[in-house]
Amino acid sequence: MKKSKDQTEFTEETALAFFARHLDGLKWKYHRFADRPVLFCDFNGDDVLWDFNMVARQNSDGDFLLAVSSLIPNKARPERRAAVSELLTRINWELTLGCFERNHADGEIRFRTSMILPGADITDAIAEHLVRSNLCIVDERMIQIMAVLYSDVTPENALKPKPDKPAAEQEPRFDVN
């Protein structure tokens, strides 16, 4: 396959710049190690603060891997690892984008969204989509993961929808004195 001039000039730096522009537009702070094509940031979700990173790597065929990984801040203790693995498998079965992973050695949990494409096909919208979808999925599933990590809730029960409170029973967001 013949590469266009744009693709041969496209680098990991230019690929990573798409992520940086997205974060700059949000006015989010992030940092980077000079020797790796990775940006590091944190995100304050509805229930938990966690770290995530964005990677841009060029493959041997010239295409680029763009990946966003969220690092769940709590590791699965040995006695909860089987339950957490079941939960993540059940969640992954429902997902059409990304996947949860657990390190069998230390219990680390992360969520990854990624794609491989030619440099000329990378856009700001793709970088934004990878970041936004990653963070939204993790935020949506964090409470289920924490329930299985820290209680005897079964993975199946953790995934059951919680009944909504009737509007009359909901707590007001603020009180006027």
C-alpha positions as CSV (number, residue, x, y, z in Angstrom):
1,M,0.0,0.0,0.0
2,K,1.4,3.3,-1.0
3,K,1.5,6.0,1.6
4,S,0.6,9.6,0.8
5,K,3.1,12.4,1.5
6,D,0.9,13.5,4.5
7,Q,1.1,10.1,6.1
8,T,4.9,9.8,5.8
9,E,5.3,13.2,7.5
10,F,2.8,12.4,10.2
11,T,4.5,11.5,13.5
12,E,3.6,10.4,17.0
13,E,4.0,14.0,18.1
14,T,1.4,15.3,15.6
15,A,-1.0,12.4,16.6
16,L,-0.6,13.2,20.3
17,A,-1.3,16.9,19.5
18,F,-4.9,16.0,18.7
19,F,-5.4,14.9,22.3
20,A,-3.5,17.9,23.6
21,R,-5.7,20.3,21.6
22,H,-8.8,18.6,23.0
23,L,-7.6,19.0,26.6
24,D,-6.5,22.5,26.0
25,G,-9.9,23.4,24.7
26,L,-11.4,22.0,27.9
27,K,-8.8,24.0,29.9
28,W,-7.8,20.7,31.7
29,K,-4.3,20.4,33.2
30,Y,-2.2,17.5,31.9
31,H,1.4,16.5,31.9
32,R,3.7,14.6,29.7
33,F,7.0,12.8,29.9
34,A,9.4,14.0,27.2
35,D,10.6,10.6,26.3
36,R,7.2,9.0,25.6
37,P,4.2,9.8,23.4
38,V,1.8,9.8,26.3
39,L,-0.3,12.5,28.0
40,F,-1.5,12.1,31.6
41,C,-4.5,13.7,33.2
42,D,-7.0,13.1,35.9
43,F,-10.8,13.3,35.8
44,N,-13.3,14.0,38.6
45,G,-16.3,11.8,37.9
46,D,-19.6,11.7,39.7
47,D,-18.3,9.5,42.5
48,V,-14.5,9.1,42.1
49,L,-11.4,10.9,40.9
50,W,-9.2,8.8,38.6
51,D,-6.2,9.1,36.3
52,F,-6.3,8.5,32.6
53,N,-3.7,8.7,29.8
54,M,-3.7,9.2,26.1
55,V,-1.2,7.4,23.8
56,A,-0.2,7.8,20.2
57,R,2.1,5.2,18.8
58,Q,3.1,4.5,15.2
59,N,2.9,0.9,14.2
60,S,5.4,-0.8,11.9
61,D,3.0,-0.5,9.0
62,G,2.9,3.3,9.4
63,D,-0.6,3.5,10.9
64,F,-1.2,5.0,14.3
65,L,-2.6,3.5,17.5
66,L,-4.6,6.1,19.5
67,A,-5.6,4.9,22.9
68,V,-7.1,6.3,26.1
69,S,-6.8,4.3,29.3
70,S,-8.6,5.1,32.5
71,L,-6.9,3.7,35.6
72,I,-9.5,2.7,38.3
73,P,-8.0,4.0,41.5
74,N,-8.7,0.9,43.6
75,K,-7.1,-2.5,42.9
76,A,-9.1,-5.8,43.4
77,R,-8.0,-7.6,46.5
78,P,-7.2,-11.3,46.0
79,E,-10.5,-12.4,47.7
80,R,-12.6,-10.1,45.3
81,R,-10.7,-10.7,42.1
82,A,-13.0,-13.5,40.8
83,A,-16.1,-11.4,41.4
84,V,-14.5,-8.4,39.8
85,S,-13.4,-10.4,36.8
86,E,-17.0,-11.7,36.4
87,L,-18.4,-8.1,36.7
88,L,-15.9,-6.8,34.1
89,T,-16.8,-9.7,31.7
90,R,-20.5,-9.0,32.1
91,I,-19.9,-5.2,31.4
92,N,-17.7,-5.9,28.4
93,W,-20.3,-8.2,26.9
94,E,-22.7,-5.1,26.8
95,L,-20.1,-2.7,25.4
96,T,-19.7,-1.8,21.7
97,L,-16.7,0.4,22.4
98,G,-13.7,-0.2,24.6
99,C,-13.1,-2.8,27.3
100,F,-12.4,-3.2,31.0
101,E,-9.2,-5.1,31.9
102,R,-7.8,-6.5,35.1
103,N,-4.3,-7.5,35.8
104,H,-4.3,-11.0,37.3
105,A,-1.1,-10.4,39.2
106,D,-1.9,-7.2,41.2
107,G,-5.6,-6.6,40.7
108,E,-5.2,-3.3,38.8
109,I,-8.3,-2.4,36.8
110,R,-8.4,-0.1,33.7
111,F,-10.6,0.8,30.8
112,R,-9.3,1.2,27.3
113,T,-10.7,2.8,24.2
114,S,-8.5,2.7,21.1
115,M,-8.4,2.6,17.3
116,I,-5.8,2.2,14.6
117,L,-5.8,4.4,11.6
118,P,-3.6,6.2,9.1
119,G,-2.3,9.5,10.3
120,A,-4.1,11.4,7.6
121,D,-7.4,10.1,9.0
122,I,-6.8,11.3,12.5
123,T,-9.0,14.3,13.4
124,D,-9.8,16.4,16.5
125,A,-13.2,14.7,16.5
126,I,-11.7,11.3,16.8
127,A,-9.4,12.3,19.7
128,E,-12.4,13.9,21.4
129,H,-14.6,10.8,20.9
130,L,-11.9,8.5,22.4
131,V,-11.5,10.6,25.5
132,R,-15.2,11.4,26.0
133,S,-16.4,7.9,25.5
134,N,-13.7,6.5,27.8
135,L,-14.5,8.9,30.6
136,C,-18.3,8.5,30.3
137,I,-18.2,4.7,30.3
138,V,-15.9,4.6,33.3
139,D,-18.0,7.2,35.2
140,E,-21.2,5.2,34.4
141,R,-19.7,1.9,35.7
142,M,-17.6,3.1,38.6
143,I,-20.3,2.7,41.2
144,Q,-20.9,-1.0,40.1
145,I,-17.1,-1.7,40.2
146,M,-16.8,-0.1,43.7
147,A,-19.8,-2.1,45.0
148,V,-18.2,-5.4,43.9
149,L,-14.7,-4.4,45.2
150,Y,-15.9,-3.4,48.7
151,S,-19.0,-5.4,49.5
152,D,-20.5,-8.8,49.1
153,V,-22.7,-7.6,46.2
154,T,-22.6,-10.1,43.4
155,P,-21.7,-8.9,39.9
156,E,-25.2,-9.8,38.7
157,N,-26.8,-7.7,41.4
158,A,-24.4,-4.8,40.9
159,L,-25.6,-4.6,37.3
160,K,-29.3,-4.5,38.1
161,P,-30.8,-1.1,37.5
162,K,-31.6,0.8,40.6
163,P,-35.2,2.1,41.0
164,D,-35.5,5.8,40.6
165,K,-36.9,7.7,43.5
166,P,-40.3,9.3,42.8
167,A,-40.0,13.0,42.2
168,A,-41.7,13.9,45.5
169,E,-39.2,11.9,47.4
170,Q,-36.1,13.3,45.8
171,E,-33.9,15.5,47.9
172,P,-33.7,19.2,46.7
173,R,-30.4,20.2,45.2
174,F,-30.3,23.2,47.5
175,D,-32.4,24.9,50.2
176,V,-33.4,28.6,50.3
177,N,-33.1,30.0,53.9
